[in-house]
Amino acid sequence: MYKIVEKENLNPTVTKMVVAAPAVAKKALAGQFIILRVHENGERIPLTIADYDRVKGTITIIFQIVGKTTMLLNELNEGDSILDFVGPLGKPSHVDGLKKVCVIGGGVGCAIAYPTAKALHENGADVTVITGFRNKDLVILEDEFKQVSNHAYLVSDDGSTGTKGLVTNVLQDLINQGETFDEVIAIGPLIMMKFVCELTKKYNIKTIVSMNPIMIDGTGMCGGCRLSVGGKTKFACVDGPDFDGHEVDFDEAMSRGATYREFEAREREEACNLLRKGVA
């Protein structure tokens, strides 16, 4: 059992938890993830390691409440425990040797972008961060990003916070101003990452994306997280989650991601009914 030592609501749909997991914290690196199970009859879900503290032996996870398992996870509070918490899994993000990097996060994907930006900053890189949200009520980690970057830009779809527009607008402006980057790292909705990659490809800027498809076992056995990268099949759990964005087939990934949407909606409704009855 893994005790929840802190819980914080970052916005109405996103929650941060700090979990006591010394063995995971001992080896965790930016870009890796864990797989958890809330209770004995629960499903396994992957969540990126948003932060870690080796001294305290804790792992920070940030999740959006979108389905049955995240709803059940969000019902837990400080002092409660999670049944299974396995990791670290996946390959860590490459941060060595990079001197000037642009890290782009969209929505809850900022929870994944943050540890990478932090690792780059601690490694001495000049870090530019661009974060995008639909509106001001959904903003997360704004202060944290400012602390691990040399330049931070915030945009929103409706202009209620930061600059009105898209993350690609800011990136294009920076390129037009003569800014150059060793690498762009984009993490967020698939459609956002696709358009970031289309932009950077025109300027031959290496771009890394973090892929988070459906995943079950996290060891490459089930094949549920398969992707097409450079015309070859890759598994996000063991080959990634970071990939060359210019080689990822985003259209296929978006199509596969929608396969179980109807089933997920039914499970969420069932979970809502159980929670209302107090039996979940």
C-alpha positions as CSV (number, residue, x, y, z in Angstrom):
1,M,0.0,0.0,0.0
2,Y,1.2,3.5,-0.9
3,K,0.1,6.3,1.4
4,I,-1.1,9.7,0.1
5,V,0.8,12.3,2.1
6,E,-0.5,15.4,0.2
7,K,-3.5,16.2,-1.9
8,E,-4.2,19.5,-3.7
9,N,-6.8,20.5,-6.2
10,L,-5.0,22.5,-8.9
11,N,-8.2,23.4,-10.7
12,P,-11.7,22.0,-10.9
13,T,-10.7,19.0,-12.9
14,V,-7.0,18.4,-12.1
15,T,-5.6,17.0,-8.8
16,K,-2.0,16.8,-7.5
17,M,-1.1,14.0,-5.1
18,V,2.2,13.3,-3.3
19,V,2.6,9.6,-2.6
20,A,5.0,7.8,-0.3
21,A,6.9,5.4,-2.6
22,P,10.6,5.3,-1.6
23,A,11.7,2.6,-4.0
24,V,10.2,4.4,-7.0
25,A,11.5,7.8,-5.9
26,K,15.0,6.3,-5.5
27,K,15.3,5.7,-9.3
28,A,12.8,8.1,-10.9
29,L,13.9,10.5,-13.6
30,A,12.1,13.1,-15.7
31,G,9.9,11.6,-18.4
32,Q,9.2,8.4,-16.7
33,F,5.8,7.2,-15.4
34,I,4.2,4.9,-12.9
35,I,1.2,2.5,-13.2
36,L,-1.2,2.4,-10.3
37,R,-4.3,0.5,-9.3
38,V,-6.6,2.2,-6.8
39,H,-8.1,-1.1,-5.3
40,E,-8.1,-4.8,-5.9
41,N,-10.8,-4.8,-8.6
42,G,-9.5,-1.6,-10.2
43,E,-7.9,-1.1,-13.6
44,R,-4.3,-0.2,-14.2
45,I,-3.6,3.3,-15.4
46,P,-0.3,5.1,-16.3
47,L,0.5,8.5,-14.9
48,T,3.6,10.5,-15.5
49,I,5.9,11.3,-12.6
50,A,5.4,15.0,-12.2
51,D,8.1,15.3,-9.5
52,Y,10.0,13.2,-7.0
53,D,11.9,13.7,-3.7
54,R,14.6,11.1,-3.1
55,V,15.1,12.3,0.5
56,K,11.5,12.1,1.5
57,G,10.9,9.1,-0.7
58,T,7.9,10.6,-2.4
59,I,6.5,10.7,-5.9
60,T,4.2,13.5,-7.2
61,I,1.4,12.7,-9.7
62,I,-0.9,15.1,-11.4
63,F,-4.1,13.8,-13.1
64,Q,-7.2,15.0,-14.8
65,I,-10.5,13.6,-13.6
66,V,-11.8,12.2,-16.8
67,G,-12.7,8.5,-16.3
68,K,-13.7,5.9,-13.8
69,T,-10.3,5.3,-12.3
70,T,-9.3,8.9,-12.0
71,M,-12.7,9.6,-10.4
72,L,-12.1,6.8,-7.8
73,L,-8.5,8.0,-7.3
74,N,-9.7,11.5,-6.6
75,E,-12.1,10.2,-3.9
76,L,-9.0,9.3,-1.8
77,N,-7.6,11.9,0.6
78,E,-4.4,12.5,2.6
79,G,-3.8,9.5,4.8
80,D,-5.5,7.0,2.4
81,S,-3.5,4.5,0.4
82,I,-3.3,3.4,-3.2
83,L,-3.1,-0.4,-3.6
84,D,-0.5,-0.6,-6.4
85,F,2.1,2.0,-7.5
86,V,4.6,0.5,-9.9
87,G,7.6,2.3,-11.5
88,P,9.6,4.0,-12.6
89,L,8.7,2.8,-16.1
90,G,9.6,4.0,-19.6
91,K,12.8,5.7,-20.8
92,P,13.7,9.0,-19.1
93,S,13.8,12.2,-21.1
94,H,17.1,13.1,-22.7
95,V,18.5,16.3,-21.2
96,D,22.2,16.0,-21.3
97,G,24.1,18.1,-23.8
98,L,21.2,20.5,-24.6
99,K,22.0,24.1,-24.2
100,K,18.9,25.9,-25.4
101,V,15.5,24.3,-25.4
102,C,11.9,25.3,-25.8
103,V,9.5,23.2,-23.7
104,I,5.8,23.5,-24.8
105,G,3.0,22.2,-22.6
106,G,-0.7,22.1,-23.4
107,G,-3.5,21.7,-20.8
108,V,-2.8,18.9,-18.3
109,G,0.2,17.9,-20.5
110,C,2.0,20.7,-18.5
111,A,2.2,18.2,-15.7
112,I,4.4,16.1,-17.9
113,A,6.3,19.0,-19.3
114,Y,7.2,20.4,-15.9
115,P,9.7,17.7,-14.8
116,T,11.5,17.8,-18.1
117,A,11.8,21.6,-18.0
118,K,13.0,21.3,-14.4
119,A,15.6,18.7,-15.3
120,L,16.9,20.8,-18.2
121,H,17.1,23.9,-16.0
122,E,19.0,22.0,-13.3
123,N,21.3,20.7,-16.0
124,G,22.2,24.3,-17.0
125,A,20.2,24.7,-20.1
126,D,18.6,27.9,-21.2
127,V,14.9,27.0,-21.0
128,T,12.0,28.7,-22.7
129,V,8.6,27.5,-21.6
130,I,5.3,28.0,-23.5
131,T,2.2,26.8,-21.8
132,G,-1.3,26.9,-23.2
133,F,-4.8,26.5,-21.7
134,R,-8.4,27.0,-22.7
135,N,-9.0,29.6,-20.1
136,K,-7.6,31.1,-16.8
137,D,-9.5,28.6,-14.6
138,L,-7.6,25.7,-16.1
139,V,-4.1,27.0,-15.6
140,I,-1.7,24.8,-13.5
141,L,1.9,25.1,-12.4
142,E,2.3,28.7,-13.6
143,D,4.7,29.7,-10.7
144,E,6.5,26.4,-10.9
145,F,7.3,26.9,-14.6
146,K,8.6,30.4,-14.0
147,Q,11.1,29.0,-11.4
148,V,12.6,26.4,-13.9
149,S,12.8,28.6,-17.0
150,N,14.7,31.6,-18.4
151,H,11.6,32.8,-20.3
152,A,8.0,31.8,-19.7
153,Y,5.0,32.5,-22.0
154,L,1.4,31.8,-21.1
155,V,-1.4,31.7,-23.7
156,S,-5.1,30.9,-23.5
157,D,-7.7,30.2,-26.2
158,D,-10.1,32.9,-24.9
159,G,-7.5,35.5,-23.8
160,S,-8.6,35.3,-20.2
161,T,-5.0,34.9,-19.1
162,G,-1.7,35.5,-20.7
163,T,-1.8,36.2,-24.5
164,K,-4.8,35.1,-26.5
165,G,-3.8,32.5,-29.1
166,L,-2.1,29.1,-29.5
167,V,1.3,27.8,-28.3
168,T,2.3,27.6,-32.0
169,N,1.7,31.4,-32.4
170,V,4.3,32.1,-29.7
171,L,6.8,29.6,-31.1
172,Q,6.4,31.2,-34.6
173,D,6.9,34.7,-33.2
174,L,10.1,33.5,-31.4
175,I,11.4,31.9,-34.6
176,N,10.6,35.1,-36.5
177,Q,12.5,37.1,-33.9
178,G,15.6,35.0,-34.6
179,E,15.5,32.6,-31.7
180,T,17.1,29.3,-32.2
181,F,16.7,26.1,-30.2
182,D,18.7,22.9,-30.0
183,E,15.4,21.1,-29.5
184,V,11.7,21.7,-29.0
185,I,9.9,19.4,-26.6
186,A,6.1,19.4,-27.0
187,I,3.7,17.6,-24.5
188,G,0.0,17.9,-24.5
189,P,-3.1,17.0,-26.7
190,L,-2.2,15.0,-29.8
191,I,-3.5,17.8,-32.1
192,M,-1.3,20.4,-30.4
193,M,1.8,18.2,-30.7
194,K,1.0,17.5,-34.4
195,F,0.8,21.2,-35.3
196,V,4.0,22.1,-33.2
197,C,5.8,19.4,-35.2
198,E,4.5,20.7,-38.5
199,L,5.8,24.1,-37.6
200,T,9.2,23.0,-36.4
201,K,9.7,20.7,-39.4
202,K,9.7,23.7,-41.7
203,Y,12.7,25.1,-39.8
204,N,14.4,21.8,-39.3
205,I,14.2,22.0,-35.5
206,K,14.5,18.7,-33.7
207,T,11.3,18.1,-31.9
208,I,10.5,15.5,-29.2
209,V,6.9,14.6,-28.2
210,S,5.7,12.6,-25.2
211,M,3.1,10.0,-26.3
212,N,0.6,8.7,-23.8
213,P,-1.7,6.2,-25.5
214,I,-3.9,3.5,-24.0
215,M,-1.6,1.3,-21.8
216,I,-2.2,-1.8,-19.7
217,D,0.8,-3.6,-18.5
218,G,3.6,-1.1,-19.1
219,T,6.2,-3.7,-20.1
220,G,5.6,-4.1,-23.9
221,M,3.6,-7.3,-23.6
222,C,0.0,-6.2,-24.3
223,G,0.7,-4.0,-27.4
224,G,-2.0,-1.6,-26.4
225,C,0.2,1.4,-26.5
226,R,1.6,0.8,-30.0
227,L,2.4,3.7,-32.3
228,S,3.7,4.2,-35.8
229,V,7.0,6.0,-35.6
230,G,9.1,6.4,-38.8
231,G,6.9,3.7,-40.4
232,K,7.7,1.2,-37.7
233,T,5.7,0.0,-34.8
234,K,6.9,1.2,-31.4
235,F,5.5,0.8,-27.9
236,A,5.2,3.9,-25.8
237,C,5.8,2.0,-22.5
238,V,9.2,0.6,-23.4
239,D,10.4,2.5,-26.4
240,G,9.1,5.8,-25.1
241,P,7.2,7.7,-24.0
242,D,9.4,10.3,-25.8
243,F,9.7,10.1,-29.6
244,D,10.9,12.1,-32.6
245,G,7.8,14.1,-33.3
246,H,8.6,14.4,-37.0
247,E,8.3,10.7,-37.3
248,V,5.1,10.1,-35.3
249,D,1.9,9.2,-37.2
250,F,-0.4,11.5,-35.2
251,D,-3.5,10.8,-37.3
252,E,-3.3,7.1,-36.5
253,A,-2.6,7.8,-32.9
254,M,-5.7,10.1,-32.7
255,S,-7.8,7.5,-34.4
256,R,-6.7,4.7,-32.0
257,G,-7.2,7.0,-29.0
258,A,-10.9,7.3,-29.9
259,T,-11.5,3.6,-30.2
260,Y,-12.7,3.0,-26.6
261,R,-14.4,6.4,-26.1
262,E,-17.9,5.0,-25.9
263,F,-16.8,2.3,-23.5
264,E,-15.0,4.8,-21.3
265,A,-18.1,7.0,-21.2
266,R,-20.2,4.0,-19.9
267,E,-17.6,3.2,-17.3
268,R,-17.5,6.8,-16.1
269,E,-21.3,6.9,-15.8
270,E,-21.3,3.7,-13.8
271,A,-18.7,5.1,-11.5
272,C,-20.7,8.3,-11.0
273,N,-23.7,6.3,-10.1
274,L,-21.7,4.2,-7.6
275,L,-20.2,7.3,-6.0
276,R,-23.6,8.9,-5.7
277,K,-24.8,5.8,-3.9
278,G,-21.7,5.7,-1.7
279,V,-20.8,2.1,-2.7
280,A,-17.6,2.7,-4.8
